């Protein structure tokens, strides 16, 4: 999480089966590795509901904004089978990072 200043959380349920959804996630790994300013992306699956979350950590707020207005982000709903009424998008500013605060790398 070094140098992360902005976080994006995208949570949704999908029309895809869990297997299809994981296939799409794996297929897109290289694409997301090339997003300017994206330091890390976590793919999370909520056990109780099956909801999927993407947690993105960016170097800057402007990198986060550029991603969220990109063609790649615009294709997320169709590509990942997002059920529109379940989509929840939240933006956060990085406040404190435990490992950085205590000097652990």
Helices and strands as residue ranges (DSSP letters): E 6-12, H 18-27, H 29-33, E 38-45, E 52-58, H 61-68, H 71-74, H 76-79, G 84-86, E 88-93, H 98-101
